[in-house]
Amino acid sequence: MPVQKYTGREFSRSKVQRRAEGMTRDEVAEQTEVARAFERQKGRALEEPGRLQSLRLAEWAHTEWRRIGYVMAEQGLAVYSVTADAKALQWEQQRIERIAAERGSARGN
């Protein structure tokens, strides 16, 4: 079985973090509002095929934009940097460990 490099949630978080890199608080707040509107839009069309997964991705992205805004406010960051975001670094380490474990498990079978 192939190793999944990113789960949907990991992919969504990573994508937002990469986009947020170097953004100011105002820019992050603006993107948070865009993500909120996108999430609402996806929620309105749940009866269409494949929309539940789209809604999940939109929810995860919105949540990550909000979290980044909180991190910036809490740490007094003028611009966002993944390297200053302890939780983002922790999640990346956990992702790497998960991949290593899955590769080890796949080799053992």
N, C-alpha and C positions, 0 to 999 in steps of 0.2 A: 504494500500500500504506500503511495507517495506521501511524503511529508508535507503537511500544510504549512507554508511559510508564514501566512497571516490568516487569522480568523477574520470574520467580517468586522467585528468590533476593533480588533487590532489595526486592520487596514484603515478603517474610518478614523480612528484616533491619529494614526501616523500621518494620514493625508492632511488632516486639520493642522497638526503640529508643524508639518513642513510648510504649509501655506502661511501659518501665523508667524513663522520665523522672521524677525526683524520688524514686525508690525507694532505700531503704537497702541496704547489702550483704546484710543478712539477708533482706530481701524479694527481692532478686535471686537469692540462693542458693535460696530457696524456689521461685521461679518456674523456676529451672534444673532443680530436681528434678521439678517438674510437667511440664516440657518433655521431660525424659528419660523419664519414665513414658509420656507420650503417644507419643513416638517408638517405644518398645518395643511399645506396643499396636498402632501402625500396622504395624510390622514383622511382627507375628504374622498379619496378615490379608492378605498379599500376593496370595493367589490370587483375591481379589475384584476385579472390574473397577474401574479408576481408583485402586487403592490404591498403585501405584508413585509416582504424582505426590503423593499424600497423604503418603507416607513421605518423599519428598524435602523437602516443605514442613516436615514435623515435624523432620527432621534439620537443616535450615537454621535453624529457630527455636531448637532446642536448642543448636546451635553458637553462635548469636548471644548467647543468654543466658550461656553459659559465657564467651565473649569479653568481654562486658560485666563480668562478675564479675572477670575477670583485669585489665581496664583499671582498675576501681575499686580493686583491691588494689594494683596497680602505682603508681597515681597518688595513693593514699591518700585517695580520695574518700569522703566520708560518704554522699553521695547521688549518683545518676547524673544526668548532664546531657549531652545530645548535643553541646552546644557545647564541652564539655571533652574530647570523644572525637575525637581527630585522625583516626583511621581511618574513623569514621562520616562525618565531614565530607569526607574524601577520596573515599569511595564516592559521596556525594551529588553532589560536583562531577563525578565521572566519569559519573554517570547523566545529569546535565544536559548534559554535553558529548556523550554518546552520542545523546541526543534531538536536540540541535542538528544533529549530523552526519546523523542519519537524516532529519530534515526537509529539510536541504540536498540530500541525495541524492534524496529524493522529488520535490523541485522541479526538479532537474536532469534528470529522466527525461521 
